[in-house]
Structure formats: structure tokens, C-alpha cells
């Protein structure tokens, strides 16, 4: 660690311009161990470190950190950095549908996603006057986007060839513009590779930095979610897809019969979510008061009686009606109402439907359970 300490002292001199002002380095921040340690390394070298985090509706909020938690990690004692957020925009959806470099286990276009974020980061770096971009990426840590070949493709296609510093693996990667211009030295970088975290944990302990447990949080990598997204793209033009269409994909059980799309809640929290996610032309269904059961969101149906009947039967099927010995159930439905403001006391209509349906027969007739989970 003594060599690292000496190198950092030298770095604080090389990271300054002739007039004595610090060079700005923009770091892509995820809140994980690697990005926290990398940010600290660059700060110790004497750079004016700025952090940028990309947000996405495809983040699994049950696994990933909230924006406030990310800000807290960036600003923690020993690091003390501000964090800016940049959302992925609708143009990202076209990349999802036409991934040049393919997908992982689900619909996760990891390489194309990195190209997209680096292009956005390049524009942001220019706006704030950053000399270069750095990340916490480790060579070989992720099989799709952190191989040597993938890193080369990402740099080339984002227009940042030789301009991305990866301090944890920099010693075993090709030299960067930052090295060639003398802003930092190769002996200040580490040669970490693979999935081991020993070096990073030692550095975090040395600097008394907090970091979260590792957890994958991209829903695009989950097979059932990928199937739902593909179904959406197959039935709606990408140009017409909005974030409002994307949001329900993470909630409930998803069914389709031709042009009829239904989302059935699995628990109370999902029922409340579906009510809030109701679009202007969507229909909400729920069993009559006194019967525990799901909320169903009926989408893109045009409000046809056939669509409402099918959604009502699914609502009844997943309710407790059969457990209570009921053969038929009254299901209420609401056509009107703002998001989250469905009025239980004033349904648009009611249907009396069987408490049970033969799911196998329904599937033979064209009902599809999308990404069954």
C-alpha cells in the first residue's frame, strides 16, 4: 500500500493544470463497491471528481438502491461527492428491440446498453468540462460487457476509444489518453481482473468506506420480464411505446389473448400498484366486496364485452371464491377514473362469472400466460 500512497502524492501534482486548477474527471456511479472505490481512487489522485448515475425503469427496485441511498453512498464520510442522475430516454427502447450485439439470458443488451450510456456520458462530460470519464469496471467481471473485446467495442462505438479510465483494471488494459497526457501514471492503477473482490474490499477498509452487498438489479436479464417486453414490442409499434406501457411489466401475472392484454395482481401491494398504473383507456376489475382476490388491469381492449368477460373470469379464478365454496362471483369493473383514483362504490358495471375456469382449455383457445411466474 506504500507504493500506492506515494503514487497518489505524485498524482495530485499531475492532475492539475498549469494554473493550479484541478482536472475534472466524470465517474459513472452505480453505488456498488467497484464504483465507490474507483471514485475514491480518482479523488486521492487529486482530480475534481463528478459522479453521474443513469436511472432506468428496468431497475428492480427490490434489489437496487434508491436515489437517496445512492446519494448517501456518494456523499459518505471519506468520499464526500455529489451525485447527478440521468434517466434513460425513450430512444433506449429502439436499442432494446434491435440490439446490435445481442442479448443475455433475457432481453438485456448489455454491450449496446453500455454504448448508449457512454454516448450520453460523453455529451455530459463535455458540458461540465470533464477531461475524461472513468468507471468501476473490472476486466472479466461480467461475461457480456466486461471482456476485453466488449470493452474495446464499447469504447469504439461510443466515440471514446482510449478515453475511458478504469482504475481498478487499468494496469492490464491498453493505455489511455489520460496516461499519455501525463494526467495519471500507470503505476497508480491496479490490475484487478475476474469476479474476485479482495482488492476492492481491502481498499474500502483502508479508506473506511461503506458499500452495499452485491445484487443484480436489471429486470431485462430476467427471462419472464424479457418475454413480457418482447410481447409488448410484438403487439405495439416501438415508436408508440411509452414508459407508461413499460411500468406494468414488472407487476403481477401477465396474460394475452390476441389483442386482449391483462395483468392480474398477486398480492395487495401489486393490487394497489395496478390501480395507480391504470391508463386513460384501461379497465380495472375486482371481485365484489367480501371476497379476497386480485385487481386486474385490462389494457388495449377498447372496452369490448368479450375482453371484459375474459378479464372478469381470470379475476374470479385467482380469487378466494373457490376456497369459500362459491360457484359464481360478481366482478365489478371501472372504465373511467384517473390513475390511483378508482372508486369502489361506483363501478362502471358488473359481471357474474364462474368462480373457476379450465385454464388448459383457455390456453388451447389462445390464452397465453406470458413469462409465467
N, C-alpha and C positions, 0 to 999 in steps of 0.2 A: 504493500500500500504506500510505502515511502516514495517509490518511483512515480506513482500516480499523483501524490501530493506535490512533488517537485514539478511534474509536468503541468499541473494545474496553475502553479505560480507563474510559469512561463506563458501559459495560455492567456492569462489575464493581461499580459502585455501585447501578445499578438492579436487579441480580439478587439483591439482599439484602433481607431483611425488615427491619422497623423495629428488631428486637432484634439485627440483625447476622448472623443465620444465613443461609446460602445457600439459595436456592430449588433444589429438586431437579428436574432435567429427565431424563426417561427417553428414551433413544435406541434405536431399532430398528437393530440392527447386523448387517450381512451379511459384514463383513470386506473389502468392496470399497473402492475409492478414495473413492467418494462418502460412504459411511458413516463412514470413518475421518476424512476432512476435516471432515465435519459435526460429529462428536463433538469434535474439536479446537476448532472454532469456538465451540461452546457452552461448552466449558471455559474458553476465553480470555475469554468474556463474563462469567465469574465464577459460573457455575452449578455445583451439585453434580451431576455427570453420572453417571447409571447406565446401563448398557447391557444390552439383552436381545436374545438371538438365538433365533429359532424353528428347531427341528430337525424334519426330516421324513424318512420312509422313501423319499420320492420324490426325494431329493437324489442326484445322480450323484456317488458318492464318488471317481470317477476324475477328475472336473473340479472338484468343490468342495473347500473346505478342511476339514480335520478340526477337531474341537472344540479340540484342543490348539493347533493353528495359529491358530485364531480368537482364543483366549485370549492367545496370544503377540502377535498384532497389536494387540489392545485394550490390552495392558499394556506395549507397546513404549515406549522412551525418548521423551519428548516428548508422550506421551499418558497413560500410566500409569493406565489404568482397569480395573476389574474387569468381568467379563462373566458374566451368568447365562444359562442355557439353558432353554427351554420347549418341550417336544415338542408337535407337533400330535397331537390325540387322535382317537379313532375317530369322533367326531361330524363330523370333516372329510370322512369318506367319503360322507356323505349330500350334502354340498355338491358333491363331485366328480360324483356321479350326477345331481344336479338343479341345475346351475349356472344361477342366475337371469339372469346377464349373459353367458352363452355361453362358448365355448371359443376357444382359439387354434388353432395348427396341429394339436395333438394333443388331449389331454383336460386341457389347462391352463386352469382357470377363473380367470384372473389377477385380475379385479376382485373376484370372490367370495372368492378366497383372501385378498386384502388386507383385505376387510371382516372376515373371520374373525380374522385376526391382530391387527387393530386392536381388535376387541372384547376379545380375550384380553389385549392390552397395556393396554387401559383399566382392566380389573379389577386387573391387576398394578400399574399406576401408583397406583391408589387404595390398595392395600395398603402400598406403600412411601412414600406421601405425596408423590408427584411432582406438581408444579404443572401440567406439560404434557408432551406427547410430541413428540419430533422425529425426523425421518428424513433420510436422504441422498437422497431422491427429487429428480429433476430434471425439470422440466416438459418433456414431449415426448421424453424419452429412450427410453421404452418405449412402443410403439404401442398396447398394450392397457390398461395400468394407470396410465400417467402422462400421459395427455392431461388438459386442463383439465376436461373433462366427467367423466372417470373419477375424478379426484381429488375432485371435488365429490360424486359418488355414494358413493365410499368413506367420506368424512367423514360424510355424512348417515346412511348405513345403519349405520355403526358407532357412531353417537351421539357423534361427536367433531367436529361441524361448528364450524369456527373454532378448534379446539383443537389442531391439529397444526401444528407449526412445521417448515418445510422451508427451512433456512437458505441453501441453495445457489440456490434459485429464489424465495425469499420476497419479494424486491423487485418481482416481476412477478405475484405471486399476491394474492388478497384478503387483507386484514389479518386477523390472528389475535387471539385473546383475550390472548395474551402481549404483543402490541403495545399493545392498548387499555388494559391494566392497567399499562403502563409497565415491564414486566419486561425488554423489549428494544426497540430502536429500528429502524425500517425501514432507516435508513442503515447499520446493522450487517450487513444481509443482502446477498446477491448476487442478480443477475438472470440466472443461467445457464439456458439452455434448449437443447434438442436433444441430439444424441449426442456433441458435441464435449467433450473433457476438458481443454482447455488451462488453464482457470481452476483446476480441481481439482488438476492436476499442479503448477501454479505454487505453490499453497498448500502442497501436500505437500512440495515442495522447500524452501520458505521455513521450514517447521517441521521439516524433516529427518525426515519420516515415511515409513516403508516401506509399500508396498501391493502386492498381487498383480496379475498380468496379468488382464485381464477374461476371464471364461469363463462361459458359460451352463451351469448345472448342474441344471436341473429336468427330470427324466425325463418328466414329464407333457407337456412340449412336444414330445417325440419321438414321431413318428407310430406307429412299431412298438410302443412301450411303451403308448401310448394304446389301440391295438387290443387288446392283451393285457388291459388293465384293463377295457375295455368287455366283453370276453369273460367275464371273471370276474364282473362285475356281472350279465351276462345269464344266467349259469348258477347264480348263488348269490345269495340274498337279501342285500341290503346289511346288514341287521341281523345276519346271520350271518357276515359277512366280518370277519376279524381281520387284524392285522398279519402273522401267520404265513402267511396266504393271499397277502398283498401281496409279501412278501420274494422269492419265486422269480421274480416277473415280470421282474426285472432280469437274470436269468441264463439263458443258453442259448437253444436253439431251442424254440419252443412249438408243440405240436400238439394238436388236439382232433378226436375222432370221437364226435359226440353227447355222451354223458356221460363219455367217457373222456378225461382230460387228461394229457398227457405233456410233460415238459421234458427235452431232450437236451443234455448238456454239449457245449461246443465246444472246450474246452481243459482242461488239467489243473487250473488254478485253479478253473474252473467245476465240474469234477467234484467237487472237494473241498467246494465251497460247497453243491452239491446234497445231498451226504451229510449235511452239517450241518443243512440245511433240511428234512430228512425229518420229516414229521409222524407221529403215532402210527399212523395208518391208511394211510400211504403205503407204496409199494413201491419199492425200489431195484433196478435191473438193471445188469449189467455183463458184458461178454464174458469167457469163460474166460481164465485166466492165460496170458500169452504173446501175446495179441492186443491191440494197441493200439486203444483205442476209447473211446467216451463212457460216462459214467454217465448213466442215465436215471431220472428221478423220475416215478413213476406215481401220480397223485393221484385222489382221489374215485372210485375204480373199484369199491370193495367187494371187490377181490381176485379178480374173475372170471377164469376161464381165458382167455376171449376178450380181455379187456383186457391180461392179461399177455403173451399171444401177440403182439398188435399192438405192444406196447412192446418186446418182445424183438426183433421184426423190424426196428423202427426203430433199436434199439441196434446190431444187426448191420450194417444199411445204412450207418450213419455210422462204422463201424469200419474198420480197415485190412485186413479179411479179404479183400475182393475184390482189393486190390493184391497180396496174398500168394497169389492164385490159389485161394483156398478157395471151395467152393460152399455149404458149410454151416458153421454156427457154433454152439457151445454157449454159451448165455447163462444166467448164474446170476442168481437173484433172492432178495431178502431181504424178508420181510414184517415181521419183528419187529426190535427194536433201537431204542435211544434215538438221538436226533439225533447225528450225527457218530460213532456207535459201531457202524457196520455191520461185521460180522466176515466178512472174505473167506473164511476157512477153513470157515465153517458156513452155507452158503446154505440158504434155505428150500426151494428147488427149482431145477430146471434145465429148459431147453427147447432143443431143437436146431431151428434155423430157417435158412432160406435166407440166404446172405450178401448177396444183392441182392434188392430189390423194385422193382416198377414203380411209381414214385411217382405218375405221371399216372393210372394205373388206380386207385390207392388214393384219390386225391383225387376221382375220379369216384364212388367208393363212399362218400364222406362225410368223408374225412380232410381237415382244414383246417390249413394251416401259418399260424399266427397272427402277423401282423406279421413276415413273412419277413425275416430279416436274416443 
